[in-house]
Every structure is written in C-alpha cells, then in structure tokens.
C-alpha cells in the first residue's frame, strides 16, 4: 500500500510539472477591417486572372500572340482577327522572325496545332509536285523545293510583301481570311456494304479543314507558276488575295465549292 501511494504521488507530480511547462496558446486577436493577410492578397490578385480564363473569347477578337518579335521582322500577329470559331484554337499565330521550330514538338498530340500557320504554308510548298494532271496540267518540279525550307521561306516572305503592297493590309490577316473562305465544311468518303460501294457525305474536323485549305492554296501557287514566267511568290500572293476576297476565280475556292457540291449530292 505504501508503494502504491508513493507511485500515485509521483505520477501526479509529473503531470503537474508537464502542465506547468507547457506554454499556453494565445488567442489570435480579431482582424480589423483594414487588415488583410498575405494569403488573402495573393488570392485576391489571382481571382481576376482565374475569372478571365473562364470567360470565353468572343468571335473576331484578336489574340495576344506578340512575343516582341514580328513575323519576317515586319508583320504583327496581334493585328489578326479570326472570325471562324471552329478553327480558332487550331490556328497558331505565334510570332517568329522566320517561322521554323525544327520539328521540336513532332511527338506531341495535335502536333500541327503547335506550328505557326505560316510555317505550315511553307511546309505545304516544299513538294516536288503531284506527278499527275491537276487543273489540266501535270505538276512536276523535279523536287526543286523538297527540303529547301529556307528558300521557300524567302518565297513566302516575298509573297507577303506583294500582298501588303497590293491590298495595304497585314498579309497575316489576308492569309487567315483565305483559310476561312477556302476551308471546306463537308467531304465524301467511300463506303462498301454487301459488295456495293458508294459515296457518303461526312463532316470534316477543324484540323483537316485547315490542312485542306493550305494544300489547295499551295497547289494553286504551283499551278500558277508552272511553265509560266510568273514567279512562285507572285502566284502565291495572287491566290491569297483571290481566296481572301472569296473570288470564284480562286483555285482553292473552286475546290471547296466542288467538294461541298459532291457531298451535298451524296447525302
């Protein structure tokens, strides 16, 4: 009994010693209306930015693509407005003096969307021809532009200068207008059922719409300069201006109308 009493006294003394040694927490004073914590300041600063991201960008509004560099050292991409909302997120207008990313993002998904639309036009022009009749002519340039990207970039630069002199507009805006007017909405695909094959109308994705429009514009420039004294830069500038004005004389516009007419019959 004496041992148990001594043990109990020892435990009580240890508990009292811990309680005395433990510091008491002070209650935080209530904040005044004028006092704002650092975390609240940061959240208040970040709130408008988050709200701005959620707000949808209206059609035709100009994107902020200017990084302090002008395309070809002359043309500002911030002056370009895209009115077609379906292709807006797939058109890259990031500014480079000479648009060439050297295939850095080729392993990413939607690789073409990360490339400047000017570089995509350059890539479409780097071809040796189709080798078959297109528009009543056989296009064979014997590979003179294949792999020669710097040469084609200078051709596109000269064509942009010609467009700027003829129209007085930013050639980047003329290129975007040409793409919007010449991008098809419908196409046909071949379907086979029970040994019978026929065409069926299908819709075209936004990415393919841009690819088809760029291909037709580049092909029109090659046709215009084939066996002709007109330089390729002038042929490309002429096609861009015609397509931007939605002229029926444009090769890209003709191909779009023809494809949509065939798709309409196949519905």
Backbone torsions as a table, in degrees:
resi	resn	phi	psi	omega
1	UNK	NA	-40.7	-179.7
2	UNK	-64.0	-40.2	179.7
3	UNK	-64.6	-42.1	-179.1
4	UNK	-65.2	-38.9	178.8
5	UNK	-65.0	-41.0	179.2
6	UNK	-65.0	-38.4	179.7
7	UNK	-65.2	-41.3	179.4
8	UNK	-63.4	-42.7	178.2
9	UNK	-62.5	-39.4	-179.4
10	UNK	-64.5	-41.9	179.3
11	UNK	-64.8	-40.8	178.9
12	UNK	-64.0	-40.3	179.0
13	UNK	-64.7	-39.1	179.7
14	UNK	-66.7	-39.4	179.3
15	UNK	-65.1	-42.3	178.6
16	UNK	-64.1	-37.1	-179.7
17	UNK	-66.0	-40.7	179.1
18	UNK	-66.4	-41.5	-179.7
19	UNK	-64.5	-37.2	179.5
20	UNK	-71.5	-34.3	-177.9
21	UNK	-77.1	-25.7	-176.9
22	UNK	-72.5	121.5	-178.7
23	UNK	-72.4	147.0	178.3
24	UNK	-83.1	139.6	177.7
25	UNK	-81.1	136.0	178.2
26	UNK	-86.1	140.3	176.7
27	UNK	-74.8	135.6	-179.9
28	UNK	-68.1	134.9	179.4
29	UNK	-69.1	142.7	179.4
30	UNK	-62.0	138.7	-178.1
31	UNK	-75.1	142.7	174.9
32	UNK	-81.3	167.1	-178.5
33	UNK	-65.4	-29.7	-175.8
34	UNK	-84.7	-17.5	-177.2
35	UNK	-85.0	133.9	177.9
36	UNK	-133.2	130.9	-179.2
37	UNK	-74.2	166.1	-179.0
38	UNK	-65.9	-39.3	179.1
39	UNK	-63.5	-38.5	178.4
40	UNK	-67.6	-36.2	177.7
41	UNK	-62.9	-43.0	-179.7
42	UNK	-65.7	-42.2	179.7
43	UNK	-66.0	-35.3	178.4
44	UNK	-68.1	-34.8	178.3
45	UNK	-71.1	-36.9	-177.5
46	UNK	-80.5	-18.3	-177.5
47	UNK	-63.0	-47.9	179.0
48	UNK	-61.5	-36.6	-179.8
49	UNK	-64.7	-40.6	178.7
50	UNK	-65.7	-38.5	178.6
51	UNK	-66.6	-36.2	179.9
52	UNK	-65.4	-34.4	-179.9
53	UNK	-68.0	-33.6	-177.6
54	UNK	-74.9	-26.2	-177.6
55	UNK	-72.4	127.4	-179.3
56	UNK	-71.9	141.3	180.0
57	UNK	-79.3	124.7	-179.3
58	UNK	-64.8	153.7	-178.5
59	UNK	-65.2	140.1	178.3
60	UNK	86.5	-4.5	179.7
61	UNK	-79.4	144.5	-175.7
62	UNK	-81.0	136.1	177.9
63	UNK	-83.8	158.1	176.7
64	UNK	-94.1	89.4	-179.9
65	UNK	-106.9	4.3	-174.5
66	UNK	-84.8	120.3	179.6
67	UNK	-112.3	25.7	-179.5
68	UNK	88.6	0.5	-178.9
69	UNK	-124.2	132.8	177.1
70	UNK	-91.5	144.5	177.6
71	UNK	-66.8	125.1	-174.1
72	UNK	57.9	20.7	178.7
73	UNK	71.3	12.0	-174.4
74	UNK	-133.6	-34.8	-164.9
75	UNK	-114.0	129.6	-175.9
76	UNK	-92.5	121.0	179.5
77	UNK	-71.4	-15.3	178.9
78	UNK	-70.4	-14.7	179.4
79	UNK	-85.0	-0.4	-175.5
80	UNK	-92.4	134.7	175.9
81	UNK	-120.3	132.1	179.3
82	UNK	-106.6	120.5	-178.1
83	UNK	-95.6	-22.1	179.5
84	UNK	-86.0	106.5	-176.0
85	UNK	-69.6	-22.5	-177.0
86	UNK	-69.4	-31.0	-178.4
87	UNK	-106.1	2.2	-173.5
88	UNK	-61.0	-44.2	-176.1
89	UNK	-77.1	-9.5	179.4
90	UNK	-102.5	-1.1	178.7
91	UNK	-101.6	115.3	-179.5
92	UNK	-100.7	122.3	179.9
93	UNK	-117.3	25.9	-179.6
94	UNK	-61.0	136.1	-169.6
95	UNK	-85.3	130.9	171.4
96	UNK	-135.2	149.0	175.7
97	UNK	-62.4	-50.2	171.6
98	UNK	-124.2	111.0	-172.4
99	UNK	-68.1	101.8	178.8
100	UNK	-158.8	114.4	179.4
101	UNK	-101.5	4.0	174.3
102	UNK	58.1	32.4	175.8
103	UNK	65.2	30.2	-176.1
104	UNK	-67.2	-31.4	-173.0
105	UNK	-109.7	27.8	-173.9
106	UNK	-71.5	-16.0	178.8
107	UNK	-94.9	-0.2	177.8
108	UNK	-85.6	155.3	175.8
109	UNK	-70.7	149.6	-175.9
110	UNK	53.2	51.3	-174.2
111	UNK	-57.7	-40.8	-176.3
112	UNK	-65.3	-25.7	-178.9
113	UNK	-72.2	-17.7	179.2
114	UNK	-89.7	-3.9	-178.3
115	UNK	-99.0	142.3	175.9
116	UNK	-60.8	141.9	-178.2
117	UNK	-64.1	-26.3	176.9
118	UNK	-69.2	-40.4	177.7
119	UNK	-67.6	-34.1	176.9
120	UNK	-65.3	-36.2	175.0
121	UNK	-65.5	-40.2	177.4
122	UNK	-61.5	-42.8	-179.8
123	UNK	-64.3	-35.7	178.9
124	UNK	-69.0	-28.8	179.5
125	UNK	-79.6	-18.6	-179.9
126	UNK	-81.3	79.9	-178.5
127	UNK	-145.7	159.8	179.3
128	UNK	-98.5	14.3	-178.9
129	UNK	98.2	165.8	-178.1
130	UNK	-85.5	-25.0	-179.2
131	UNK	76.9	11.3	177.6
132	UNK	-144.0	172.2	-177.0
133	UNK	-71.5	125.8	176.5
134	UNK	-133.2	116.1	-178.0
135	UNK	66.4	29.8	178.9
136	UNK	83.6	3.8	-179.8
137	UNK	-130.2	149.7	176.0
138	UNK	-93.9	118.5	-176.3
139	UNK	-96.8	105.4	173.0
140	UNK	-137.2	108.3	178.5
141	UNK	-100.2	7.2	176.4
142	UNK	58.8	32.2	175.4
143	UNK	71.2	25.6	-177.1
144	UNK	-69.5	-22.5	-179.5
145	UNK	-109.4	-2.7	-178.4
146	UNK	-70.3	122.7	178.2
147	UNK	80.0	-5.4	-177.8
148	UNK	-98.4	74.3	-172.6
149	UNK	-71.6	-38.1	-179.6
150	UNK	-63.8	-41.0	178.5
151	UNK	-62.5	-43.8	-179.6
152	UNK	-68.6	-35.2	177.4
153	UNK	-62.3	-38.7	176.9
154	UNK	-67.1	-34.0	176.6
155	UNK	-64.3	-45.5	179.0
156	UNK	-64.5	-38.1	178.0
157	UNK	-62.6	-42.7	178.4
158	UNK	-65.1	-39.4	179.1
159	UNK	-65.6	-36.5	176.6
160	UNK	-64.8	-38.9	177.0
161	UNK	-63.7	-39.2	178.7
162	UNK	-65.6	-42.0	178.7
163	UNK	-62.3	-41.7	179.6
164	UNK	-63.3	-38.2	179.3
165	UNK	-71.5	-38.3	-177.4
166	UNK	-72.7	-43.3	-172.5
167	UNK	-103.6	-23.4	-175.4
168	UNK	74.7	10.8	-179.5
169	UNK	-105.0	167.8	172.5
170	UNK	-68.8	121.2	-178.1
171	UNK	-61.6	-23.7	175.2
172	UNK	-65.5	-39.0	176.0
173	UNK	-66.9	-37.5	177.4
174	UNK	-64.7	-39.7	178.1
175	UNK	-63.9	-43.8	-179.9
176	UNK	-65.0	-41.8	177.5
177	UNK	-62.3	-39.6	178.1
178	UNK	-64.0	-40.2	178.7
179	UNK	-66.0	-42.6	-178.5
180	UNK	-64.8	-36.1	-178.2
181	UNK	-79.3	-30.7	-174.3
182	UNK	-100.3	0.4	179.1
183	UNK	-80.5	119.2	-178.2
184	UNK	-72.5	155.4	179.3
185	UNK	-101.9	-32.8	-178.3
186	UNK	-126.0	156.0	176.5
187	UNK	-148.3	175.2	179.4
188	UNK	-119.8	149.8	174.5
189	UNK	-132.1	155.5	-175.6
190	UNK	-94.8	127.6	-178.7
191	UNK	-120.7	141.3	-178.8
192	UNK	-122.5	121.3	177.8
193	UNK	-130.1	121.8	175.2
194	UNK	57.1	38.8	179.2
195	UNK	82.3	-0.2	179.3
196	UNK	-113.7	127.7	179.1
197	UNK	-112.9	139.5	179.2
198	UNK	-152.8	165.3	-178.3
199	UNK	-87.8	142.9	178.3
200	UNK	-129.8	136.1	178.7
201	UNK	-74.4	136.0	178.7
202	UNK	-135.8	154.6	174.4
203	UNK	-79.3	160.7	-178.4
204	UNK	-114.8	135.9	176.6
205	UNK	-68.7	160.1	-177.4
206	UNK	-63.3	-37.9	180.0
207	UNK	-63.8	-43.1	179.9
208	UNK	-69.8	-32.9	177.5
209	UNK	-57.2	-43.9	179.3
210	UNK	-67.7	-41.2	-179.8
211	UNK	-61.2	-44.0	-179.3
212	UNK	-66.2	-41.6	179.9
213	UNK	-64.1	-43.2	178.3
214	UNK	-64.8	-39.8	179.8
215	UNK	-63.2	-43.5	-178.8
216	UNK	-68.3	-37.7	178.0
217	UNK	-65.5	-44.2	178.9
218	UNK	-65.3	-40.6	179.6
219	UNK	-66.7	-36.5	177.1
220	UNK	-63.7	-37.8	178.0
221	UNK	-66.2	-40.6	178.8
222	UNK	-66.1	-40.2	178.4
223	UNK	-65.4	-40.2	-178.8
224	UNK	-66.8	-27.8	-178.7
225	UNK	-100.1	-1.7	-176.5
226	UNK	-78.7	127.6	-178.6
227	UNK	50.6	45.0	-176.8
228	UNK	-144.0	149.2	179.0
229	UNK	-76.2	-10.6	-180.0
230	UNK	-71.8	129.9	177.6
231	UNK	-67.3	160.1	-179.2
232	UNK	-64.2	-34.5	179.5
233	UNK	-62.8	-41.6	178.9
234	UNK	-68.2	-39.8	178.7
235	UNK	-63.8	-40.2	178.6
236	UNK	-67.3	-42.7	178.8
237	UNK	-62.7	-40.7	179.2
238	UNK	-63.3	-42.8	179.6
239	UNK	-66.8	-39.0	178.6
240	UNK	-62.5	-43.3	-179.0
241	UNK	-66.3	-44.0	-179.5
242	UNK	-63.8	-43.7	-179.3
243	UNK	-68.8	-35.8	178.4
244	UNK	-65.7	-32.8	177.8
245	UNK	-86.0	2.6	-179.0
246	UNK	57.3	40.7	-178.0
247	UNK	-79.6	138.7	177.1
248	UNK	-67.8	-11.8	177.7
249	UNK	-79.3	-11.5	-179.8
250	UNK	-73.2	134.8	178.6
251	UNK	-64.6	-41.3	-179.4
252	UNK	-65.7	-37.5	178.1
253	UNK	-67.4	-40.9	178.2
254	UNK	-60.8	-43.3	-180.0
255	UNK	-65.5	-37.5	178.0
256	UNK	-65.5	-45.6	-179.6
257	UNK	-64.0	-41.2	-179.8
258	UNK	-64.4	-44.7	179.8
259	UNK	-64.8	-40.9	179.2
260	UNK	-69.4	-32.5	177.1
261	UNK	-66.5	-42.6	177.7
262	UNK	-64.6	-40.6	179.5
263	UNK	-65.9	-35.2	178.8
264	UNK	-65.0	-38.1	178.5
265	UNK	-70.5	-27.3	-175.8
266	UNK	-90.2	6.7	-179.2
267	UNK	-68.3	NA	NA
